[in-house]
């Protein structure tokens, strides 16, 4: 019998044998760690993710990614200069670049020039989080004063008069998260400031062989908890920082309808994977994943330094999203 004939007979037999073995195996166990961020987002394996046909124009991922350097400046609280990164719009089909938020009002890059201060202000129908990126300053609300420097986060409730000052040699810079306050909501009575260095570090909720050292879930996410509804958030349900160490990546996963999750780069560059495409994400850039239960995302750190993000999210109703432990307040 010739070699060609023998190969013709053996190949189908091998394919049939491999198919029979695969059919008899159970699906591999999930590597998803159930914690405040994930659990419902992970699949046992890529073969369980279903990809329906989608028109090419629906894969416009750049509408969900934006950079503050592409927006015009505007003023808030007198002299605080804001440049929008993500704004209110449609988290399935943004009408313009960055207009992808459904629950939050906006994410902006803020700059308070050296030696300047804001006018005495009160937030009405809204609340804000200030995460300091650089410079030095202080913020006063009522009888509280908090020093401001890199990695300090401040939650400013509705209805409290406050003033922010830039006291360093350089401008005070920050990310500003603005959320709406529903009717009948009772805001907390005081400002809350936290130093990320002393914030609670999240730990894995279950064994996961793919989690790298120090991470709490999604393979490589090192999480520090900042603010939750227990601290007074009205619409947003989690504000944290996520660090991804060099040569590691987050577990690719999609988001269900009702989930609004924003990743704003603070330090380091990373590769953003969204669907089947890659983008370089640098500090000042942020994105939101469309919550269509199909499009997957991950951040991949291919560099030599950690990549760090400010993350905030609103989760689908009924999910476990709260973190009851709060860090000590930062006072003068």
ABEGO torsion letter per residue (X at the ends): XBAAAAAAAAAAAAAAAAAAAAAABBBBBBABBBBAABGAABBABAAABBBBBBBAAAABAAAABBBAAABBBBBBGGABBBBBABBBBBAABBABBGBABAABABBBBBBBBBGBBBBBBBBBGBBBBBBBABEBBBBBBEABBBBBBBGBBBBBBBGBBBBBBBABABBBBBBBBBBBBBBGBBBBABBBBBBAAABBBBBBABBBAABBBGBAEGGABBBBBABBAAAGBAABABBBBBBBBBGBBBBBBBBBBGBBBBBBBABEBBBBBBEABBBBBBBGBBBBBBBAGABBBBBBBABABBBBBBBBBBBBBGBBABBABBBBBBBX
